[in-house]
Amino acid sequence: MAKKLIGIALAIAIVGVVIGLYIGDYLLGYPKAFAASGAGGVNLTLASVPAAGPTTSHPTWVSYFAVDSHGKWHHTTIYRVPANSLVHVTILQYDGASGLRNSFISEARGLVGSTFTVNGKPTVAIDPATASHVFAIAQLGVSVPLPGVSASAKNPCSAAPCSLSQDHETITFTFRTGKRGTYRWQCLVPCAAGFIDGFGGPMATTGYMDGFVQVV
């Protein structure tokens, strides 16, 4: 009986350690927030890449980055923007196409002017088969599909940080914030290679394919 009790206590301790590591890694280990900049509406530049690169804890995972006004890349998916303001977003999209399982999200929603641009061309929707990622803030009604880089691209980027000289799609759009709060955003394309049905891993980890918009 004593051995059984010791075994049970040991198992409980191990479970406690695992839970503690989970909390430390996923709940308390969030990256720092990246503040959008500008006047009369703020500018937020992001980049999506096929692999986060060697400076991250999961170098092979697909990921988003924030890009500052000096062109420096920051590995974070937490963005700070002002309340009741326009946010002008530019996304440099370096990843290839994964395709959508639900064509409904191939059309943009919740944007100022109801359109976005792809390489300067006004766009309302894309071919679902060409989608690489989706940038969606459900609580704000915002959803923008991001077309993938062509499979025949001559100079693709394999891992962050990427250069503007490498093949990419440039997507721009504007949305309006409302009251203060923290709003979750995420990619809606199951793009986590190596995980069941493309979910899990980067799709479920802040700092990679989901995060928060802090409206302050």
C-alpha positions in Angstrom: 0.0 0.0 0.0 2.8 2.4 0.9 4.4 1.8 -2.5 1.1 2.5 -4.3 0.7 5.7 -2.4 4.2 6.8 -3.3 3.5 5.9 -6.9 0.3 8.0 -6.9 2.0 10.9 -5.3 4.8 10.7 -7.9 2.3 10.6 -10.7 0.5 13.7 -9.3 3.8 15.5 -9.0 4.7 14.8 -12.6 1.3 16.0 -13.8 1.7 19.2 -11.8 5.1 19.8 -13.4 3.7 19.3 -16.9 0.8 21.7 -16.1 3.3 24.2 -14.8 5.4 24.0 -17.9 2.3 24.4 -20.1 1.3 27.5 -18.2 4.8 29.0 -18.3 5.3 28.3 -22.0 1.9 29.1 -23.4 0.1 31.4 -21.0 2.9 33.4 -19.5 5.5 33.1 -22.3 3.7 35.4 -24.7 5.9 37.6 -26.9 5.9 41.4 -26.3 3.3 43.5 -27.9 4.2 45.4 -31.1 2.8 49.0 -31.3 1.4 50.2 -34.6 2.7 53.7 -35.5 1.5 56.8 -37.4 -0.9 59.7 -37.2 -4.4 60.1 -38.5 -4.8 56.3 -38.4 -1.9 53.9 -37.7 0.2 51.7 -39.8 0.9 48.0 -39.1 3.2 46.0 -41.3 3.2 42.2 -40.9 4.9 39.3 -42.7 3.9 35.7 -43.1 6.6 33.1 -43.8 6.8 29.3 -44.4 9.3 28.9 -41.6 10.0 31.0 -38.5 13.8 30.6 -38.8 16.6 29.7 -36.4 16.1 32.6 -34.0 12.8 31.2 -32.8 12.0 28.2 -30.5 10.2 26.4 -33.4 12.3 27.3 -36.5 10.4 25.1 -38.9 6.9 26.3 -38.0 5.0 28.6 -40.3 4.7 32.0 -38.7 3.8 35.7 -38.7 6.2 38.5 -37.9 5.8 42.3 -37.3 8.0 44.6 -39.3 9.0 48.0 -37.9 9.5 51.3 -39.8 13.3 50.4 -40.1 12.6 47.1 -41.7 13.5 45.1 -38.6 11.5 41.9 -38.1 10.0 41.1 -34.7 8.7 37.6 -33.8 5.4 38.6 -32.2 1.7 38.2 -33.0 0.4 40.7 -30.3 -0.3 44.1 -31.8 -1.2 47.3 -30.0 -3.5 49.8 -31.8 -5.5 52.8 -30.6 -9.3 52.6 -29.9 -11.8 54.2 -32.4 -9.1 54.5 -35.1 -8.3 53.4 -38.6 -5.6 50.7 -38.8 -3.8 50.5 -42.2 -2.3 47.0 -42.5 0.3 45.8 -45.0 1.1 42.1 -45.1 4.1 40.8 -46.9 3.1 37.3 -47.8 6.0 34.9 -48.5 4.4 31.5 -48.1 3.0 29.2 -50.8 -0.7 28.3 -51.2 -2.4 25.8 -48.9 -6.0 26.2 -50.2 -9.2 26.8 -48.2 -11.6 24.1 -47.0 -14.4 26.6 -46.8 -14.6 29.0 -49.8 -16.7 31.4 -47.7 -13.6 32.9 -46.2 -12.1 33.6 -49.6 -13.9 36.9 -49.5 -12.8 39.8 -47.4 -15.1 41.1 -44.7 -15.2 43.9 -42.1 -12.9 46.3 -44.1 -13.1 50.0 -44.8 -14.3 50.3 -48.4 -15.1 46.5 -48.4 -12.0 45.8 -50.4 -8.3 45.0 -50.0 -5.4 45.2 -52.5 -3.2 42.4 -53.8 0.0 43.9 -55.3 -1.9 47.2 -55.7 -5.0 45.7 -57.4 -8.3 46.3 -55.6 -9.7 42.9 -54.6 -12.9 41.6 -53.0 -12.2 37.8 -53.0 -9.5 35.3 -54.2 -9.6 31.9 -55.7 -9.9 29.6 -52.6 -7.3 27.2 -54.1 -4.7 30.0 -54.1 -5.1 30.9 -50.4 -2.1 30.7 -48.2 -3.4 32.2 -44.9 -6.2 34.3 -43.6 -5.9 37.2 -41.2 -9.1 37.2 -39.1 -10.3 39.1 -36.0 -13.6 37.5 -35.3 -14.8 39.9 -32.6 -14.3 42.8 -35.0 -15.8 41.1 -38.0 -12.5 41.4 -39.9 -11.3 38.6 -42.3 -8.8 38.9 -45.1 -7.6 36.0 -47.3 -4.0 36.1 -48.3 -3.0 34.5 -51.7 0.1 32.3 -51.8 3.3 32.8 -53.7 3.3 30.8 -56.9 4.8 27.3 -56.9 6.9 28.5 -59.9 8.4 31.4 -58.1 12.1 31.9 -59.0 13.3 33.4 -55.7 11.1 32.2 -52.8 12.0 32.8 -49.2 12.4 29.6 -47.2 12.7 31.0 -43.6 12.5 34.4 -41.8 13.6 37.0 -42.1 12.9 37.5 -45.8 13.9 40.3 -48.2 11.7 42.4 -50.3 13.7 41.2 -53.3 12.4 37.7 -52.7 9.1 36.5 -54.2 6.1 37.6 -52.2 2.5 39.0 -52.4 1.8 42.4 -50.9 -1.7 42.7 -49.3 -3.1 45.9 -47.9 -6.3 46.8 -46.1 -7.8 49.1 -43.5 -10.1 48.3 -40.6 -11.6 50.4 -37.9 -11.2 49.7 -34.2 -13.9 50.3 -31.7 -13.8 50.4 -27.9 -10.8 49.3 -25.8 -10.3 45.6 -25.3 -8.2 42.6 -26.3 -9.3 40.8 -29.4 -8.0 37.4 -30.6 -6.9 37.1 -34.2 -6.0 33.9 -36.0 -5.2 32.3 -39.4 -8.2 30.2 -40.6 -6.2 28.1 -43.1 -5.1 24.7 -41.7 -1.5 25.4 -42.5 0.4 23.4 -39.8 2.3 20.8 -41.8 3.0 17.7 -39.8 0.0 18.1 -37.5 -3.3 16.3 -37.8 -5.5 17.9 -40.4 -3.1 20.9 -40.5 -4.1 22.1 -37.0 -2.1 22.2 -33.8 1.4 23.4 -33.4 1.8 26.9 -34.9 -2.0 27.1 -35.5 -2.6 26.9 -31.8 0.4 28.9 -30.5 0.6 32.6 -29.9 3.6 34.0 -31.6 3.1 31.9 -34.8 -0.3 31.8 -36.5 -2.6 33.4 -33.9 -2.3 36.2 -31.4 -4.1 39.3 -30.0 -5.0 42.8 -31.1 -4.8 45.1 -28.0 -7.0 48.1 -28.6 -6.0 50.8 -26.1 
